[in-house]
Amino acid sequence: MSPSTLTTGRRGERLAAEYFEAIGAKLLERNFHVQYAEVDLIYEHEGVLIAVEVKTRDVEDLAAPEECVFPAQLRRIVRGLTTYAQDNDLLEMPFRIDVVLIVIESDGSVLRFEHLPGVYPW
């Protein structure tokens, strides 16, 4: 991953975090890693445990952010969120996987910000 790609990705995660905090969600974990999965952000909002996958792209990237979300990745996120819930005694909570799609202009402004709740069926 190039430094500019890493910087863009981190910026996207910050924007997504700001969005979720603005709607009243409580951040539980950032960049949760287990051997088989990584979850960008984990929130609790209105009694629901939410794993958030953030896809951020520069306006000059060839692929749109939604083109970079794959079923296998979502299945790994489900496994990661389940592990997080087990480790933190939260298995009783309903789960949800959300995706945030962000496109950043070359001047740093946000061209597109889209929140897709509940993208993975349970």
N, C-alpha and C positions, 0 to 999 in steps of 0.2 A: 504494500500500500504506500503510495507516494505521500510525502509530507502535506501537499495541498489537499489530497483526498482525505487524509486523516484530520486535517484542520476543518474541512467542510463537514465531515461526519460528526466531529465534536460540536461544531456550531449547531448542527441540526438537532443533536441530542439536547443541547441547552435550550433551544427554541421549543422543543417538544416538552421539556420539563417545565418551562415557564407557562406553557399552555395548560398542562394538567394541573399545576399549582393554582393557576388563575380560576379554574373551574372547581377548586376545592378538594382536589385529590391529594392524598397524603403519600409522599415518596417513602417507600420502604427500602428500596435497593436500587443502586445504579451499577450497570455493567456486572450483573450477577453471572459468575462463571462456574460451571461444573465441567467435568471431563467431556461430556457429550453435547453441551449446549452453552449458549450465551444469551442472556436476556438484557437488552439495552436498559430498560427501566421497568421497575415493578412498583405499582401503586395500589392503594386501597381507595376506592371511591364508592360511596353509598353502599357499603357492605359487599362490594365485589372486588376480588383480587384480579388486577389487570397487569398483564405482561405487554409492554409496548415495544414494538420493533420500529425503529426509525430509519427511513431510507432518505438520504439527502444527496442531491446531485447538483452539480454546477450546471448552469444553463447551457454550457457548451458541451456537456456530456452527450454521447450518442444515445444512451439508453435513458428512458424515463424511469423515475424511481420505482413505479409499480411493476416495471419489467424485471426488477431485481428481487422480487419477493417470490420465493419458490415453496411449493408444498412441503418438500423435505425439511426446509429451514423452519417452517411453521410447526412441523411435528417435533423438531428438536426443541423449539421454544416451549411447546406444551410439556415436554419431558422436564425441561429446566424449571418451569413454573411449578410443576408438580413436586419436584425435589425441594424447591424453596418452601412450598406450602408444608410439606412433611417436616422439614427441618425447623419450621417456625410454628408448628401446631395450628396451621391455618387450613387444614384439609376440609373443614366444615363450610368454608366460604365458597360461594360460586366463583368460577374462574372465567376469564375472558382474555382473548388475544386481540389487541388493537394494532393497527399499523398507521404510522404518520408518514406522509409523503411530502417532501420539501424540495423545492427547486430554488437555488440561490443565483441571483444575477451576478455578473462579473464585478459590479460595484459593491457587492455585499448585501444588497437589499433582497428581500424575500419576494420572489415572483409567484410562488405557489406554496400553500400550506394546506394540507388536507388530512383530516383525521378520519380513519375508517375503523369504527368500532366493531368488535365481534366478527373478525374475518375468518375464524376457524371454528367449525362446528364441533360441539362437545358431544 
